[in-house]
């Protein structure tokens, strides 16, 4: 009888111990993914580090449950790590702190809130959370939801496609040598121009298939790892992308107790196909009417949730922010930066040449019957887009201040939401590093004596005194 009673006591204890987790312990222990949190050696104190999103290795079937399963698997690893196995067991009585980079920052903050609610003893050992170029408030580029950004990107790809089609129409007959004259004018771009022209000649554009449109960037090697975008903006619902939308259910449930604030915003919501009659023009005068089927953007009014309200942990837990504002898009691709910039310059040259060819054809009246006036506009729009490519991307990111991937506004909470802030050497809401890229600022924390490492070290020491324990 005693054995049976003891068995039920143990069963109840086991049930209580696993209740907070939404998934089985076996499943959580089995989860492995790029950037999974771990204790870092050769770092100040006991640093439990949450890595960022791995664009190149992402697949939606890897962890279909999204950030919740990832976060809980990381918490379980933390919970099951004995003090004796910490990098510095004697440091601050075996306490630790979180560091989160990029998407890992959102998981680190949510994990802190989760253990406060479900693992109070573990939370009491947590000294603070430091984020490095983190999407603390969600990924601002997704504000308005996935359909909105999908429509924005589709609009941009349409501009590039029309420019490509203009080149394709210009690259025929005697006009081709004019385009290829870049071989003598810009010999360094010879291979790039040949690749671009070959691509334009077999353009696989399908108006309703965004994943095919993305091949425009892929083929020109402007974005090497683009598969994740295909997953993100296909019709298939990917939980992980929904979780990082500002004001998402994940953020509201596990990080911010929302005050219900939302903004009424006019956002693009796809396209409609309509027929329009336009006049082909030559020398400023209308010549002949032409009926065109065009795609026009469709807009709707939506309430965009804001990441505002009350954090699910209080002022007792200090937060620190290391923010990179090096908004050079290509700095993240330093190995290929020269080639990418040469590709963009070559494309500008090709589009400008196509524009001139269509202008000459229009002036000779030959082009009026083959759509050259419209091709002039298409080539000019694509030329301007590529000429201002970085600015176009920053517009999509949602802020002129960013680190090439993440808007500054995403990277920290206002003091009205949380005022217990860890500071480094300067007095400010966040420590800003203008010469570090999104990944570079994180990489430098592993180098003792680097700027990032020293700021991190100061914040870690400040956290010991700023942490409030009841």
C-alpha positions as CSV (number, residue, x, y, z in Angstrom):
1,X,0.0,0.0,0.0
2,X,2.9,2.4,0.9
3,X,4.5,1.6,-2.4
4,X,1.3,2.4,-4.3
5,X,0.9,5.6,-2.4
6,X,4.5,6.6,-3.0
7,X,4.0,5.8,-6.7
8,X,1.0,8.2,-6.9
9,X,2.9,10.9,-5.0
10,X,5.8,10.6,-7.6
11,X,3.3,10.6,-10.4
12,X,1.7,13.8,-9.1
13,X,5.1,15.4,-8.7
14,X,6.1,14.5,-12.2
15,X,2.9,15.8,-13.6
16,X,3.3,19.1,-11.8
17,X,6.9,19.4,-12.9
18,X,6.1,19.0,-16.6
19,X,2.8,20.9,-16.6
20,X,4.3,24.3,-17.7
21,X,5.6,22.9,-21.0
22,X,3.3,22.7,-24.0
23,X,5.2,19.8,-25.4
24,X,6.6,16.5,-24.1
25,X,10.0,16.7,-22.5
26,X,11.3,14.0,-24.9
27,X,10.3,16.2,-27.9
28,X,11.8,19.3,-26.4
29,X,15.1,17.5,-25.6
30,X,15.3,16.2,-29.2
31,X,14.9,19.6,-30.8
32,X,18.0,20.9,-32.5
33,X,18.1,24.0,-34.7
34,X,20.6,26.7,-35.8
35,X,21.1,29.3,-33.0
36,X,19.7,27.1,-30.2
37,X,20.6,28.7,-26.8
38,X,23.6,27.4,-25.0
39,X,26.1,28.5,-22.3
40,X,29.1,30.2,-23.9
41,X,32.6,29.7,-22.8
42,X,35.2,32.6,-22.6
43,X,32.5,35.2,-22.0
44,X,31.9,37.3,-18.9
45,X,30.1,35.4,-16.2
46,X,27.6,32.7,-17.2
47,X,26.2,33.7,-20.5
48,X,23.2,31.7,-21.9
49,X,23.2,32.8,-25.5
50,X,20.2,32.7,-27.9
51,X,21.4,32.7,-31.6
52,X,19.6,34.4,-34.4
53,X,17.6,33.1,-37.4
54,X,19.6,31.1,-39.9
55,X,18.3,32.2,-43.4
56,X,20.2,29.6,-45.3
57,X,19.2,26.5,-43.3
58,X,15.6,27.4,-42.6
59,X,12.9,25.0,-43.6
60,X,9.3,25.3,-42.4
61,X,9.0,21.6,-41.6
62,X,12.0,21.6,-39.2
63,X,10.0,22.9,-36.3
64,X,6.4,23.6,-37.5
65,X,5.3,24.8,-34.0
66,X,7.3,28.0,-34.4
67,X,9.1,30.0,-31.6
68,X,7.2,28.5,-28.7
69,X,8.7,25.0,-29.1
70,X,12.1,26.5,-29.7
71,X,11.9,28.7,-26.6
72,X,10.7,25.9,-24.4
73,X,13.4,23.5,-25.6
74,X,16.0,26.1,-24.7
75,X,14.4,26.7,-21.2
76,X,14.5,22.9,-20.6
77,X,18.2,22.8,-21.5
78,X,18.8,25.7,-19.1
79,X,16.8,24.0,-16.3
80,X,18.7,20.7,-16.7
81,X,22.2,22.3,-16.6
82,X,23.6,21.9,-13.1
83,X,25.6,24.7,-11.6
84,X,28.8,22.6,-11.7
85,X,28.6,22.6,-15.5
86,X,28.3,26.3,-15.9
87,X,31.2,28.1,-17.6
88,X,32.0,29.9,-14.3
89,X,30.3,28.0,-11.5
90,X,31.6,30.3,-8.8
91,X,30.6,33.5,-10.5
92,X,27.8,35.3,-8.6
93,X,26.7,32.2,-6.7
94,X,26.0,30.3,-10.0
95,X,23.6,32.9,-11.4
96,X,23.5,33.6,-15.1
97,X,22.2,36.1,-17.7
98,X,20.6,35.9,-21.2
99,X,22.1,37.3,-24.4
100,X,20.0,37.3,-27.5
101,X,21.0,38.2,-31.0
102,X,18.5,39.1,-33.8
103,X,15.5,36.7,-33.6
104,X,17.3,35.1,-30.6
105,X,16.6,38.3,-28.6
106,X,12.9,37.9,-28.9
107,X,13.2,34.3,-27.7
108,X,15.5,35.4,-24.8
109,X,13.0,38.0,-23.7
110,X,10.0,35.7,-24.0
111,X,12.0,33.0,-22.1
112,X,12.6,35.4,-19.2
113,X,8.9,36.2,-19.0
114,X,8.0,32.5,-19.2
115,X,10.3,31.3,-16.4
116,X,9.1,34.1,-14.2
117,X,5.6,32.7,-14.5
118,X,6.5,29.0,-14.5
119,X,10.0,28.5,-13.0
120,X,10.4,31.1,-10.2
121,X,13.5,29.5,-8.8
122,X,15.2,29.6,-12.2
123,X,14.0,33.2,-12.7
124,X,15.5,34.2,-9.4
125,X,18.9,33.2,-10.7
126,X,18.5,35.3,-13.9
127,X,20.5,38.5,-13.6
128,X,19.3,40.2,-16.7
129,X,18.8,40.1,-20.5
130,X,21.1,41.8,-23.0
131,X,20.0,42.0,-26.6
132,X,22.3,42.5,-29.6
133,X,20.6,43.9,-32.7
134,X,17.5,42.2,-31.5
135,X,14.0,42.1,-32.9
136,X,12.8,42.8,-29.3
137,X,9.5,44.3,-30.5
138,X,9.0,42.1,-33.5
139,X,10.4,42.4,-37.0
140,X,9.3,45.9,-38.2
141,X,9.4,44.9,-41.8
142,X,6.4,42.7,-41.2
143,X,4.3,45.4,-39.6
144,X,0.8,45.1,-41.1
145,X,1.2,41.4,-41.5
146,X,2.6,38.9,-44.1
147,X,0.0,39.8,-46.9
148,X,1.1,43.5,-46.7
149,X,4.8,42.8,-47.2
150,X,4.0,40.2,-49.8
151,X,2.2,42.8,-51.8
152,X,5.0,45.3,-51.3
153,X,7.6,42.9,-52.6
154,X,5.4,41.8,-55.5
155,X,5.1,45.5,-56.5
156,X,8.9,45.9,-56.5
157,X,9.4,42.7,-58.5
158,X,6.9,43.9,-61.1
159,X,9.1,47.0,-61.6
160,X,12.2,44.8,-62.1
161,X,10.3,42.4,-64.4
162,X,9.0,45.2,-66.6
163,X,12.6,46.6,-66.9
164,X,13.9,43.1,-67.8
165,X,11.2,42.7,-70.5
166,X,12.2,46.1,-71.9
167,X,15.8,44.9,-72.2
168,X,14.5,41.7,-73.8
169,X,12.7,43.7,-76.4
170,X,15.7,45.9,-77.0
171,X,18.2,43.1,-77.3
172,X,17.2,42.1,-80.8
173,X,18.7,42.5,-84.2
174,X,21.1,45.4,-84.7
175,X,20.4,46.7,-81.2
176,X,22.2,43.9,-79.4
177,X,25.7,45.2,-80.2
178,X,24.8,48.5,-78.5
179,X,24.0,46.7,-75.3
180,X,27.1,44.6,-75.6
181,X,29.3,47.7,-76.0
182,X,29.7,47.5,-72.3
183,X,32.4,44.9,-73.1
184,X,34.6,47.7,-74.3
185,X,33.4,50.5,-72.1
186,X,33.3,48.5,-68.8
187,X,35.4,45.4,-69.5
188,X,35.4,44.5,-65.8
189,X,31.7,43.8,-66.0
190,X,31.9,41.5,-69.0
191,X,30.9,38.3,-67.3
192,X,28.3,40.1,-65.2
193,X,26.6,41.6,-68.3
194,X,26.7,38.3,-70.1
195,X,25.0,36.6,-67.2
196,X,22.4,39.4,-66.9
197,X,21.6,39.3,-70.6
198,X,21.3,35.5,-70.6
199,X,18.9,35.8,-67.6
200,X,16.8,38.4,-69.3
201,X,16.6,36.3,-72.5
202,X,14.9,33.4,-70.6
203,X,13.0,35.3,-68.0
204,X,10.6,33.0,-66.1
205,X,8.3,35.6,-64.7
206,X,4.8,34.4,-63.6
207,X,2.6,37.3,-62.3
208,X,0.9,35.2,-59.6
209,X,3.9,33.2,-58.4
210,X,6.0,35.3,-56.1
211,X,8.5,32.4,-55.5
212,X,9.3,32.5,-59.2
213,X,9.7,36.3,-59.2
214,X,12.3,35.8,-56.5
215,X,14.5,34.1,-59.0
216,X,15.2,37.6,-60.3
217,X,17.4,38.3,-57.2
218,X,18.6,34.7,-57.0
219,X,19.9,34.5,-60.6
220,X,21.6,37.8,-60.4
221,X,23.2,36.7,-57.1
222,X,22.0,39.8,-55.3
223,X,20.6,37.7,-52.5
224,X,22.4,34.4,-52.1
225,X,20.1,32.8,-49.5
226,X,16.6,33.6,-50.7
227,X,14.8,30.3,-50.1
228,X,13.4,31.5,-46.7
229,X,11.7,34.4,-48.5
230,X,9.9,31.9,-50.8
231,X,8.6,30.1,-47.7
232,X,7.8,33.3,-45.9
233,X,5.7,34.9,-48.7
234,X,4.1,31.8,-50.2
235,X,0.5,31.1,-49.4
236,X,1.6,28.5,-46.9
237,X,1.3,29.6,-43.3
238,X,4.6,29.5,-41.5
239,X,4.1,29.8,-37.7
240,X,7.7,31.1,-37.1
241,X,7.1,34.1,-39.4
242,X,3.7,34.9,-37.8
243,X,5.4,34.8,-34.4
244,X,7.8,37.7,-35.2
245,X,5.1,40.1,-36.6
246,X,4.9,43.1,-34.3
247,X,1.9,42.5,-32.0
248,X,1.7,38.8,-32.8
249,X,0.0,36.3,-30.5
250,X,3.3,34.9,-29.5
251,X,4.6,38.4,-28.4
252,X,1.4,39.2,-26.6
253,X,1.1,35.9,-24.8
254,X,4.7,35.3,-23.8
255,X,6.3,38.8,-23.7
256,X,4.0,41.8,-23.6
257,X,0.6,42.0,-21.9
258,X,-0.9,44.2,-24.6
259,X,-2.9,47.3,-23.8
260,X,-4.9,46.8,-27.0
261,X,-3.2,49.7,-28.8
262,X,-3.4,49.5,-32.6
263,X,-3.2,51.9,-35.5
264,X,-5.6,52.1,-38.4
265,X,-3.4,51.8,-41.4
266,X,-3.9,51.7,-45.1
267,X,-2.0,48.7,-46.4
268,X,-1.6,47.1,-49.8
269,X,-3.4,43.8,-50.1
270,X,-2.6,42.3,-53.5
271,X,-3.5,43.4,-57.0
272,X,-6.4,43.4,-59.4
273,X,-6.1,43.0,-63.2
274,X,-7.8,45.6,-65.3
275,X,-7.8,46.8,-68.9
276,X,-6.6,50.4,-69.5
277,X,-6.4,52.4,-72.7
278,X,-3.3,54.6,-73.1
279,X,-1.9,56.8,-75.8
280,X,1.6,55.9,-77.1
281,X,3.6,59.1,-77.2
282,X,6.4,60.3,-79.4
283,X,8.1,63.7,-78.8
284,X,5.4,64.6,-76.2
285,X,2.4,64.2,-78.6
286,X,-0.1,61.3,-78.4
287,X,0.1,59.1,-81.5
288,X,-1.9,56.0,-81.3
289,X,-4.2,54.4,-78.6
290,X,-3.2,51.1,-77.1
291,X,-5.3,48.8,-74.9
292,X,-3.2,47.3,-72.0
293,X,-4.0,44.8,-69.3
294,X,-2.4,46.1,-66.2
295,X,-2.1,45.1,-62.5
296,X,-3.2,47.7,-60.0
297,X,-2.5,47.6,-56.3
298,X,-5.5,47.0,-54.0
299,X,-5.5,48.6,-50.5
300,X,-7.5,48.0,-47.4
301,X,-7.7,49.6,-43.9
302,X,-6.5,47.3,-41.1
303,X,-5.8,47.7,-37.4
304,X,-2.0,47.1,-37.0
305,X,-1.3,45.8,-33.5
306,X,1.5,47.7,-31.7
307,X,4.0,46.2,-29.3
308,X,3.0,48.3,-26.4
309,X,1.7,47.5,-23.0
310,X,3.3,45.9,-20.0
311,X,6.2,43.5,-20.1
312,X,5.5,40.2,-18.4
313,X,8.4,40.7,-16.1
314,X,8.7,43.8,-14.0
315,X,11.4,46.4,-13.2
316,X,13.2,43.9,-11.1
317,X,14.9,42.4,-14.2
318,X,17.4,44.8,-15.9
319,X,17.5,45.0,-19.7
320,X,20.5,46.0,-21.8
321,X,20.5,46.9,-25.5
322,X,23.5,46.8,-27.9
323,X,22.3,48.3,-31.2
324,X,24.0,48.3,-34.5
325,X,23.2,51.2,-36.9
326,X,25.5,50.4,-39.8
327,X,22.8,50.5,-42.4
328,X,25.0,49.2,-45.3
329,X,22.9,46.5,-46.8
330,X,25.9,44.8,-48.5
331,X,28.1,44.8,-45.4
332,X,26.5,41.5,-44.5
333,X,27.7,40.1,-47.8
334,X,31.3,41.3,-47.6
335,X,32.7,38.4,-49.4
336,X,30.5,39.1,-52.4
337,X,30.0,42.9,-52.0
338,X,32.3,43.9,-54.9
339,X,30.6,41.4,-57.3
340,X,27.1,42.5,-56.2
341,X,27.9,46.2,-56.7
342,X,29.4,45.5,-60.1
343,X,26.2,43.5,-61.0
344,X,24.0,46.5,-60.0
345,X,26.2,49.0,-62.0
346,X,26.1,46.7,-65.0
347,X,22.3,46.4,-64.8
348,X,22.0,50.2,-64.6
349,X,24.1,50.4,-67.8
350,X,22.0,47.8,-69.6
351,X,18.7,49.4,-68.6
352,X,19.9,52.9,-69.6
353,X,21.1,51.5,-73.0
354,X,17.7,49.8,-73.5
355,X,16.0,53.1,-72.7
356,X,18.1,54.9,-75.4
357,X,17.4,52.1,-78.0
358,X,13.7,52.4,-77.4
359,X,13.9,56.2,-77.6
360,X,15.7,55.9,-81.0
361,X,13.1,53.4,-82.2
362,X,10.3,55.7,-81.2
363,X,11.9,58.7,-82.9
364,X,12.1,56.7,-86.1
365,X,8.4,55.8,-85.8
366,X,9.4,52.1,-86.1
367,X,9.0,51.5,-82.4
368,X,5.4,52.9,-82.2
369,X,4.1,49.6,-83.5
370,X,6.2,47.5,-81.1
371,X,5.6,49.2,-77.8
372,X,8.8,51.2,-77.5
373,X,7.3,54.2,-75.8
374,X,6.1,52.1,-72.9
375,X,9.4,50.2,-72.9
376,X,11.2,53.6,-72.3
377,X,9.2,54.1,-69.1
378,X,9.7,50.5,-68.0
379,X,13.5,50.7,-68.5
380,X,13.7,54.1,-66.7
381,X,11.7,52.9,-63.7
382,X,13.8,49.7,-63.3
383,X,17.0,51.8,-63.8
384,X,16.0,54.2,-61.0
385,X,15.0,51.3,-58.7
386,X,18.4,49.6,-59.1
387,X,20.3,52.9,-58.9
388,X,18.6,53.5,-55.5
389,X,18.5,49.8,-54.5
390,X,19.7,50.2,-50.9
391,X,17.2,53.0,-50.2
392,X,14.4,50.9,-51.7
393,X,15.3,48.1,-49.2
394,X,15.5,50.5,-46.3
395,X,12.0,51.7,-47.1
396,X,10.9,48.1,-46.8
397,X,12.7,47.7,-43.5
398,X,10.6,50.6,-42.2
399,X,13.2,53.0,-40.8
400,X,16.1,55.1,-42.1
401,X,18.0,54.0,-39.0
402,X,18.8,50.3,-39.2
403,X,21.6,47.8,-39.3
404,X,20.9,46.6,-42.8
405,X,18.3,44.1,-41.6
406,X,16.5,45.4,-38.5
407,X,15.0,48.9,-37.9
408,X,16.3,50.7,-34.8
409,X,12.8,51.0,-33.4
410,X,12.6,47.2,-33.2
411,X,15.7,46.9,-31.1
412,X,14.7,48.3,-27.7
413,X,11.7,49.1,-25.5
414,X,10.9,52.7,-24.6
415,X,11.6,53.6,-21.0
416,X,7.8,54.0,-20.5
417,X,7.6,50.2,-20.8
418,X,10.8,49.3,-18.9
419,X,13.2,51.7,-17.2
420,X,15.7,49.3,-15.4
421,X,18.2,49.7,-18.2
422,X,21.8,48.3,-18.2
423,X,24.2,50.9,-19.5
424,X,27.7,50.5,-20.8
425,X,30.2,53.4,-20.9
426,X,27.7,56.0,-22.2
427,X,24.5,57.5,-20.8
428,X,21.8,56.5,-23.2
429,X,18.8,54.3,-23.6
430,X,21.0,52.0,-25.8
431,X,24.6,51.6,-26.8
432,X,24.9,52.2,-30.5
433,X,27.7,50.9,-32.7
434,X,27.7,52.7,-36.0
435,X,30.5,50.7,-37.6
436,X,29.3,47.2,-36.9
437,X,27.0,45.3,-39.2
438,X,24.0,43.1,-38.0
439,X,26.2,40.0,-37.6
440,X,29.5,41.9,-37.0
441,X,28.4,43.4,-33.7
442,X,27.5,39.9,-32.4
443,X,30.7,38.3,-33.7
444,X,32.8,40.9,-31.9
445,X,31.4,39.9,-28.5
446,X,33.5,36.8,-28.7
447,X,36.7,38.8,-29.0
448,X,38.1,39.9,-25.7
449,X,39.0,43.6,-25.8
450,X,36.6,44.4,-28.7
451,X,34.2,47.2,-28.3
452,X,31.2,44.9,-28.1
453,X,32.9,42.6,-25.6
454,X,33.8,45.6,-23.3
455,X,30.3,47.0,-23.4
456,X,28.8,43.6,-22.7
457,X,31.2,43.1,-19.8
458,X,30.2,46.4,-18.2
459,X,26.5,45.6,-18.6
460,X,27.0,42.1,-17.0
461,X,28.7,43.7,-14.0
462,X,26.0,46.4,-13.7
463,X,23.3,43.7,-13.8
464,X,24.6,42.2,-10.5
465,X,23.7,45.4,-8.6
466,X,20.7,46.4,-10.6
467,X,18.9,43.1,-10.3
468,X,16.2,43.3,-7.7
469,X,15.3,40.2,-5.8
470,X,12.3,40.0,-3.5
